[in-house]
Amino acid sequence: MHNRLRFLPLLLLLLLLCPCLSRAEEAPAREAPDITAACSLSFSTTEQVKSAARVRDNRYTTAWSSTAKTVWLTARSGETAEEPIGGVYLTFDRIPERWYLQVPAGEEWETVYTGDNRFLHVYVPLEAPAVAVRFLVQEEKKVKVAIPELRLYGAGALPPGAQQWLPTRERADILFLSSHADDELIFFGGGIPTYDTERGYQVVVAYLTGCGIRRNHELLDGLWSMGVRHYPVIGPFPDRHKKTMAAEYSALGGQKKVIGWVTGLYRRYKPLVVVTHDKYGEYGHYQHRVTAAAATLAWDRAADPARYPDSAEQYGTWQVQKLYLHLGKTNPITMDWDVPLDSLGGITGLEAAVRAYTCHVSQQGTQMSVTGTGEKYSNRRFGLEKTMVGPDEAGGDFMEHIDPWPGEE
């Protein structure tokens, strides 16, 4: 009797651990396999072979395109596919206003997903795997569609090669405002993965300019590689490199237009903290200077209902709490981007930015880099240009003295 009582605590401990052990032994969800090569493709255009090659070559420099009232692309798993289609991944150069994914329903097609024009990269998991799937656009007038990449997957968890974006956050703890695609990596270092992916703050990444469709694809790939899941804001301005502030503003449609856009950005996303470029444009780039100047001038304008009344009426006014300029000398701080990020497998914030930069394939032949240019114009140094909460004391944290927004539901 005494011997059995002696083992009772051990038995109870094992019973308590059993649920944990069983959960640990559960197999992880299967990653959806890429079955694109095993699927046959047909198109509403005549060049079937070339079209199929363009959407399967894993390059943003080629695309299948069509201009018509009815545009379609059909994929069939066929006899060589080991399993039916469980998910569809599409990237767009030209997005129609509304598009549909359909699956066979007897001799007809049934719509299972209605797309929109918000996202350049879209992954759609099918509720039930299908032997065929059709991408369809039907309009009363001719519409142009351009798709550089199509990938088809079997059933399973979201594969790493596909991006399933969430809408842009409704409000931001931190707004990272970059002039161009890749500036957010070179000059802001590990800021985005550190605050978004690792620390879980509500981050909005915005770009003043769209640098062309290829670079927009690359910036999405780069952000996704850092764990960002909420879609960025890509501004309406062209990529220009002029030699004076006046010429730069003129090329962008005028100073009022640029400052008005940034003011509207503040009012819409209500950032508590804004991080942007050096007021001298790092190496003298006047579009960087314009971004920094507009971010600074919008500080007061966003809080004044008399300035840019249209966006004030639409979103309300807003007062940003802290504005950091890269390389700023006012209330300077130094950021540590060498901290390992558990959310990204232990790589550091800077390493995440370096990895993301490799997604910017079109920029690999330039002399720019996160560790080269980003070290020469240190992506660790920032200055607190404006503040409503006083100067930083401890330093090294954009969110010092700031209570973040409540988490999104």
C-alpha positions in Angstrom: 0.0 0.0 0.0 2.7 2.4 1.0 4.7 1.6 -2.2 1.6 2.4 -4.4 1.1 5.7 -2.6 4.7 6.5 -3.2 4.2 6.4 -7.0 0.9 8.3 -6.9 2.5 11.8 -7.4 4.5 10.5 -10.4 1.3 9.0 -11.9 -0.6 12.3 -11.5 2.3 14.2 -13.1 2.2 11.9 -16.1 -1.5 12.3 -16.4 -1.1 16.1 -16.4 1.6 15.9 -19.1 -0.3 13.6 -21.4 -2.4 16.3 -23.1 0.8 18.3 -23.7 2.6 15.3 -25.1 -0.2 14.4 -27.4 -0.3 18.0 -28.7 3.4 18.0 -29.3 3.2 14.8 -31.2 0.5 16.2 -33.6 1.9 16.4 -37.1 2.1 20.0 -38.5 -0.3 20.9 -41.3 0.9 19.8 -44.7 2.3 22.6 -46.9 0.4 22.9 -50.1 2.5 21.4 -52.9 3.2 23.3 -56.1 1.5 21.4 -59.0 1.8 24.1 -61.6 4.1 22.1 -63.9 1.6 19.2 -63.9 -1.4 21.3 -64.9 -2.4 22.2 -68.4 -3.3 25.8 -69.2 -5.5 27.4 -71.8 -6.2 31.1 -72.6 -8.6 33.3 -74.2 -5.8 34.6 -76.5 -4.4 32.7 -79.5 -0.8 32.2 -78.4 -1.4 29.3 -76.0 2.2 28.0 -75.8 3.8 31.4 -75.3 1.2 32.5 -72.8 1.7 29.4 -70.7 5.5 29.9 -70.7 5.1 33.5 -69.6 3.0 32.8 -66.6 5.2 29.9 -65.5 8.7 31.3 -65.9 9.0 32.8 -62.4 9.9 36.2 -63.9 8.2 39.6 -63.5 9.6 40.7 -66.8 7.2 38.6 -68.9 3.4 38.4 -68.7 0.3 37.0 -70.4 -2.0 39.9 -71.4 -5.3 40.3 -73.1 -7.6 43.2 -74.0 -11.2 42.1 -74.5 -14.7 42.2 -73.0 -14.2 38.6 -71.9 -10.9 37.4 -70.6 -10.2 33.9 -69.3 -7.5 31.5 -68.2 -8.2 27.9 -67.4 -6.0 25.4 -65.5 -6.7 21.7 -65.4 -4.9 19.2 -63.1 -5.0 16.6 -65.9 -3.8 13.0 -65.8 -0.2 13.9 -64.9 -1.1 15.8 -61.7 -0.9 13.7 -58.6 -3.8 15.7 -57.0 -6.4 18.3 -57.8 -6.0 22.0 -57.5 -6.4 23.3 -53.9 -5.1 26.9 -54.3 -4.4 29.5 -56.9 -1.7 32.2 -56.8 -1.9 35.1 -59.2 0.2 38.2 -59.7 -1.0 41.2 -61.7 0.6 43.8 -63.9 -2.9 45.2 -64.8 -5.7 44.3 -62.4 -9.3 44.4 -63.6 -11.9 46.1 -61.5 -13.5 42.8 -60.7 -12.5 39.2 -61.5 -13.7 35.7 -60.6 -12.4 32.3 -59.9 -14.7 29.5 -61.0 -14.7 25.7 -60.7 -16.7 23.1 -62.8 -20.3 22.5 -61.8 -21.6 19.8 -64.1 -21.4 21.3 -67.6 -21.3 24.9 -66.2 -18.8 26.9 -64.1 -19.6 28.0 -60.6 -18.0 31.2 -59.1 -16.2 30.4 -55.8 -14.3 33.7 -55.4 -14.8 37.3 -56.4 -11.6 39.3 -56.6 -11.0 43.0 -56.5 -8.3 45.4 -57.6 -6.6 46.1 -54.2 -3.8 43.6 -54.4 -1.1 42.9 -57.0 -0.4 39.5 -55.4 -3.3 37.2 -54.5 -3.5 33.6 -53.1 -6.9 32.0 -53.1 -7.3 28.6 -51.3 -10.3 26.7 -52.6 -12.8 25.3 -50.1 -12.9 22.1 -52.0 -10.1 20.9 -54.3 -11.1 20.9 -58.0 -9.9 19.2 -61.2 -10.0 22.6 -63.0 -10.2 26.3 -62.2 -11.0 29.3 -64.4 -9.9 32.9 -64.0 -12.6 35.1 -65.6 -13.2 38.7 -66.4 -16.4 39.8 -68.1 -17.2 43.5 -68.7 -19.5 45.4 -71.1 -16.4 47.3 -72.4 -13.0 46.0 -73.2 -10.7 45.5 -70.3 -6.9 44.9 -70.2 -5.6 42.2 -68.0 -1.9 41.3 -67.5 -0.7 38.4 -65.4 3.1 37.8 -65.1 2.9 34.7 -62.8 0.4 32.0 -62.1 1.0 29.1 -59.6 -1.3 26.2 -58.8 -1.1 24.3 -55.5 -2.6 21.2 -54.1 -4.5 21.2 -50.8 -2.6 22.3 -47.7 -1.3 25.1 -45.6 -0.2 28.4 -47.2 3.0 27.7 -49.1 5.9 30.1 -48.6 6.0 31.0 -52.3 2.5 32.4 -52.2 1.4 35.7 -50.6 -2.0 36.1 -49.0 -2.1 39.8 -48.1 -4.3 41.4 -45.5 -5.7 44.9 -46.2 -3.6 47.9 -45.1 -4.0 48.5 -41.4 -6.7 51.0 -40.5 -4.4 52.8 -38.1 -0.7 52.7 -37.3 1.5 52.7 -34.3 4.4 53.5 -36.7 4.3 54.7 -40.3 7.5 54.1 -42.2 7.4 56.6 -45.1 9.9 55.7 -47.9 10.5 57.5 -51.2 11.1 54.4 -53.3 10.9 50.6 -53.2 14.1 49.4 -51.3 14.7 52.7 -49.5 12.8 51.2 -46.5 15.5 48.5 -46.3 18.6 50.5 -47.1 17.9 53.5 -44.9 15.5 52.2 -42.2 17.6 49.0 -41.6 15.8 46.4 -39.5 13.0 48.8 -38.4 10.1 47.2 -40.2 10.7 43.5 -39.2 11.6 44.5 -35.6 8.5 46.5 -34.9 6.0 44.7 -37.1 6.9 41.0 -37.2 8.8 40.7 -33.9 7.2 43.2 -31.5 3.7 43.1 -33.0 3.1 46.8 -33.4 0.6 48.0 -36.0 2.9 49.2 -38.8 2.0 50.8 -42.1 4.7 50.9 -44.8 4.1 53.7 -47.4 6.0 54.7 -50.5 5.8 58.2 -52.0 6.4 56.9 -55.5 5.5 53.9 -57.6 8.7 53.0 -59.3 7.1 50.9 -62.0 5.2 47.6 -61.9 8.3 45.4 -61.7 9.6 47.2 -58.6 6.2 47.1 -57.0 6.3 43.3 -57.3 9.7 43.3 -55.8 8.8 45.5 -52.8 5.9 43.1 -52.0 8.2 40.1 -52.2 10.7 41.9 -49.9 8.1 42.9 -47.3 6.6 39.4 -47.3 10.0 37.9 -46.7 10.3 40.0 -43.5 7.0 38.7 -42.2 4.9 41.8 -43.1 1.3 40.7 -43.9 -0.6 43.9 -44.2 -0.5 45.5 -47.6 1.6 48.7 -48.0 0.5 52.0 -49.4 2.1 52.9 -52.8 1.8 56.5 -53.6 0.7 58.1 -56.9 3.8 60.0 -57.7 6.4 59.2 -60.5 10.0 58.2 -59.7 12.0 61.4 -60.5 15.5 62.5 -59.7 15.9 66.2 -60.2 18.6 68.6 -59.1 16.7 71.1 -57.0 13.8 71.0 -54.6 11.7 73.2 -56.9 12.3 71.0 -59.9 11.5 67.9 -57.9 8.2 69.3 -56.6 7.3 70.4 -60.1 8.0 66.9 -61.5 5.6 65.5 -58.9 2.8 67.9 -59.6 3.7 70.7 -57.2 4.5 71.1 -53.5 0.8 71.5 -52.5 -0.1 68.1 -54.1 2.8 66.3 -52.4 2.2 67.8 -48.9 -1.5 67.2 -49.3 -1.0 63.5 -50.0 1.2 63.1 -47.0 -1.3 65.0 -44.9 -4.0 62.7 -46.0 -1.8 59.7 -45.2 -1.5 61.0 -41.6 -5.2 61.6 -41.3 -6.2 58.3 -42.8 -3.9 55.9 -40.9 -3.4 58.1 -37.7 0.2 57.1 -37.0 1.5 57.7 -33.5 5.1 57.7 -34.8 6.4 58.5 -38.3 9.9 57.4 -39.5 11.2 58.8 -42.8 14.2 60.1 -44.7 17.1 62.4 -44.0 16.2 66.0 -44.6 19.3 66.3 -46.8 18.3 63.2 -48.9 21.0 60.9 -47.5 23.4 61.1 -50.5 21.6 64.2 -51.8 18.6 62.6 -53.6 16.1 65.4 -54.0 13.1 63.0 -53.9 14.3 61.8 -50.5 14.5 65.5 -49.5 11.0 66.1 -50.7 9.7 63.1 -48.7 11.3 64.4 -45.5 10.2 67.9 -46.0 6.6 66.9 -46.8 6.5 64.6 -43.7 7.7 67.5 -41.6 5.3 70.1 -43.0 2.4 67.7 -42.7 2.9 67.5 -39.0 1.1 70.8 -38.4 -1.2 70.6 -41.5 -2.7 67.2 -40.6 -3.9 68.7 -37.2 -5.4 71.8 -38.8 -8.9 71.4 -40.3 -8.4 74.5 -42.4 -5.6 72.9 -44.3 -6.5 70.4 -47.0 -10.2 70.4 -45.9 -11.2 67.5 -48.2 -9.1 64.9 -46.4 -10.0 66.5 -43.0 -13.7 66.0 -43.9 -13.1 62.4 -45.0 -10.8 61.2 -42.2 -10.8 63.9 -39.5 -7.7 65.8 -38.4 -4.7 64.1 -36.7 -1.7 65.0 -34.6 1.3 62.7 -35.0 3.1 62.3 -31.6 6.7 61.7 -32.8 8.5 62.3 -36.1 11.9 60.7 -36.7 14.2 61.7 -39.6 16.9 59.4 -40.7 20.4 60.8 -39.8 18.6 63.6 -37.9 20.8 65.6 -35.4 17.9 66.8 -33.2 17.5 64.5 -30.2 19.6 61.7 -31.9 19.2 58.0 -31.2 20.9 54.9 -32.3 18.9 51.8 -33.1 20.2 48.2 -32.5 19.2 46.1 -35.6 21.4 43.1 -34.4 18.9 41.6 -32.0 17.8 38.1 -33.1 14.1 38.0 -34.1 12.4 34.8 -32.9 9.5 35.5 -35.3 12.0 35.1 -38.3 13.8 32.1 -37.1 16.5 33.9 -35.1 17.9 36.1 -37.9 18.5 39.8 -36.9 16.5 42.7 -38.1 19.4 43.8 -40.3 19.8 40.3 -41.7 16.0 40.3 -42.5 16.5 43.6 -44.4 19.5 42.2 -46.3 17.4 39.1 -47.3 14.5 41.3 -48.4 16.8 43.3 -50.5 17.7 40.2 -52.6 14.0 40.3 -53.7 14.7 43.6 -55.5 16.2 41.7 -58.4 16.2 44.8 -60.7 18.4 46.7 -58.2 21.1 44.1 -57.8 23.3 45.6 -60.5 23.4 49.0 -58.7 26.0 50.1 -56.1 23.3 50.3 -53.4 23.0 47.8 -50.6 21.7 47.5 -47.0 25.1 46.9 -45.6 27.1 49.1 -47.9 25.0 52.2 -48.5 23.1 51.6 -45.3 26.4 51.7 -43.4 27.8 54.7 -45.2 24.5 56.6 -44.4 23.9 54.7 -41.2 20.5 53.1 -41.1 20.8 52.9 -37.3 20.9 56.7 -36.7 17.8 58.8 -36.4 16.8 62.1 -34.9 13.5 63.0 -33.1 12.6 66.0 -35.2 9.3 66.7 -33.6 7.6 65.4 -30.5 4.4 65.9 -28.5 5.6 63.6 -25.7 9.0 65.2 -24.9 12.5 63.9 -25.9 13.6 60.3 -25.7 15.4 59.4 -22.5 16.5 55.8 -22.8 16.8 56.0 -26.6 16.9 53.2 -29.1 13.2 52.8 -29.3 10.8 54.6 -31.7 7.9 53.8 -29.3 9.4 55.3 -26.2 6.8 57.3 -24.3 4.1 56.1 -26.6 1.2 53.9 -25.7 0.2 51.8 -28.9 -3.2 51.6 -30.3 -5.4 48.8 -29.0 -4.9 45.7 -31.1 -7.1 45.3 -34.2 -10.0 42.9 -33.9 
